[in-house]
Amino acid sequence: MPLTYCHFCHQQYCAKNPTDTPMVDELFQNLSTDSKFKRPSLEIELRERRPTDPFGQLPLEIAQQICMFLPGDSLKALAQASLSVQMITQDNSFWKRFMQWDMPWLWEFQTLQNQKDVNYKSLYLWLNKMTTPRYGMDDLNLMGVANRRRVWGVCEQLASRYNKTTGQAPAEAMKWGRD
């Protein structure tokens, strides 16, 4: 469906079919060859340093779980403020798990599971920016994904309210097997 309505010119993502994402699969298939998403051959070694912030006093598993529950922007800010959190977020597998948790609406991510050289932090930061629904969005390849993200967020809000009124346990703990 072509979107040429004048009053929709800068809000096309709101009307884009959330399952019409022809370029996303191709994008994910080519990630390991795209230089901006390749894992660096050298990583900054922070393990020698001894952080003194409060997160450094926690067992690693607890600090990781705290990080997993933060929104992406908050996690980035905390990693800048805390050396302990920065060390936790150096791990590529952390970002892979974080993407699974923070982007449940990105089901194409499952096709990416077998790619080894992908820098998941770079991929997460790029996808988070490119799929954030915003006025004037013009990337047609990701517009459907942005609308899916928007709809998913509204559904999560509705589910939360519904669960409160019915007294049912929230389904958030069931997302991607995270308990």
C-alpha positions in Angstrom: 0.0 0.0 0.0 1.7 3.2 -1.1 1.7 5.9 1.6 1.3 9.2 -0.2 -1.2 11.0 2.0 -0.1 14.6 2.7 -1.2 14.5 6.4 0.8 11.3 6.9 4.0 12.4 5.2 6.1 12.3 8.3 4.1 9.7 10.2 4.1 6.9 7.6 5.5 4.4 10.1 2.2 4.5 12.0 0.4 3.1 8.9 3.1 0.7 7.7 2.2 -3.0 7.9 4.4 -4.3 10.8 5.0 -7.6 9.0 6.0 -6.0 5.8 9.8 -5.9 6.3 11.4 -7.3 3.2 14.9 -6.0 3.8 15.2 -7.0 7.4 16.0 -10.6 6.8 18.5 -9.6 4.1 20.1 -7.1 6.6 20.5 -9.8 9.2 21.9 -12.3 6.7 24.6 -9.8 5.8 25.5 -8.6 9.3 28.7 -10.6 9.5 30.1 -8.9 6.4 29.0 -5.4 7.4 32.0 -3.6 8.9 30.0 -1.5 11.4 28.6 -4.7 13.0 31.8 -6.9 13.0 33.3 -7.7 16.4 36.6 -5.8 16.9 39.7 -8.0 16.8 41.1 -6.2 19.9 38.9 -5.5 22.9 39.7 -3.0 25.7 41.0 -5.0 28.6 39.3 -3.7 31.8 39.5 -6.9 33.9 42.8 -5.7 35.5 41.1 -2.6 37.0 39.4 -2.8 40.4 36.2 -0.7 40.3 35.1 0.8 43.6 31.6 1.7 42.7 28.6 0.0 44.4 28.0 -2.4 41.5 31.5 -3.7 42.0 30.5 -4.9 45.4 27.7 -7.1 44.1 28.1 -10.7 42.8 28.5 -10.6 39.0 25.3 -12.5 38.4 23.2 -10.0 40.4 24.9 -7.0 38.7 24.1 -8.6 35.3 20.5 -9.2 36.2 20.1 -5.5 37.3 21.6 -4.5 34.0 19.2 -6.7 32.1 16.2 -5.0 33.6 17.2 -1.5 32.6 16.0 0.2 29.5 18.7 0.5 26.8 19.3 4.3 27.3 19.6 3.8 31.1 22.0 1.0 30.6 24.2 3.1 28.3 24.2 5.9 30.9 25.0 3.6 33.8 27.9 2.0 31.8 29.4 5.4 31.4 29.1 6.2 35.1 30.1 2.8 36.5 33.3 0.9 35.6 31.7 -2.3 36.9 28.8 -2.0 34.6 31.1 -1.1 31.7 33.0 -4.3 32.4 29.8 -6.3 32.4 28.6 -4.7 29.1 32.0 -5.5 27.4 30.8 -9.1 26.9 29.3 -9.7 23.5 27.0 -12.4 24.8 25.5 -9.9 27.3 24.3 -7.7 24.4 22.9 -10.8 22.6 20.8 -11.6 25.7 19.9 -8.0 26.2 18.7 -7.7 22.6 16.5 -10.8 23.1 15.0 -9.2 26.2 14.7 -5.6 25.1 13.5 -6.2 21.6 10.9 -9.0 21.7 9.2 -7.5 18.8 12.2 -8.2 16.6 11.5 -11.8 15.8 13.8 -11.7 12.8 16.6 -11.8 15.4 16.2 -15.6 15.6 17.8 -15.8 12.1 20.9 -14.1 13.5 21.6 -16.7 16.3 24.2 -18.7 14.3 26.3 -15.7 13.2 29.6 -15.6 15.2 31.3 -12.4 14.3 28.5 -10.0 15.0 29.1 -7.1 17.4 25.8 -7.3 19.3 26.4 -4.0 21.2 26.8 -2.1 17.9 23.8 -3.9 16.4 21.6 -3.1 19.4 22.5 0.5 19.5 21.9 0.9 15.8 18.6 -1.0 15.8 17.4 0.9 18.9 18.1 4.2 17.1 16.7 3.1 13.7 13.5 1.5 14.9 12.5 4.1 17.4 9.2 5.4 16.0 9.6 9.1 15.4 8.1 11.9 13.4 9.8 12.2 10.0 11.1 8.7 9.9 12.2 7.9 6.3 13.9 4.5 6.3 11.4 2.4 4.4 13.3 -0.8 5.1 12.8 -0.4 8.9 9.5 1.5 8.9 7.5 -1.7 9.4 9.7 -2.8 12.3 9.3 0.6 13.9 5.5 0.3 13.7 5.7 -3.2 15.1 7.8 -1.8 18.0 5.3 0.9 18.6 2.3 -1.5 18.5 4.2 -4.0 20.8 4.8 -1.2 23.3 1.1 -0.2 23.4 0.1 -3.9 23.8 2.5 -4.3 26.7 0.9 -1.3 28.4 -2.6 -2.7 27.8 -1.5 -6.1 29.1 -0.1 -4.6 32.2 -3.4 -2.7 32.9 -5.4 -5.8 32.1 -3.4 -8.0 34.5 -3.9 -5.4 37.3 -7.7 -5.5 36.8 -7.9 -9.3 36.6 -5.3 -10.0 39.3 -3.3 -12.2 36.9 0.4 -12.5 37.1 2.2 -10.3 34.5 3.5 -12.0 31.4 6.7 -10.0 31.4 8.7 -12.7 33.1 7.9 -15.1 30.3 9.5 -12.9 27.6 12.2 -14.9 25.8 12.5 -17.3 28.7 13.7 -14.7 31.2 12.4 -15.5 34.7 
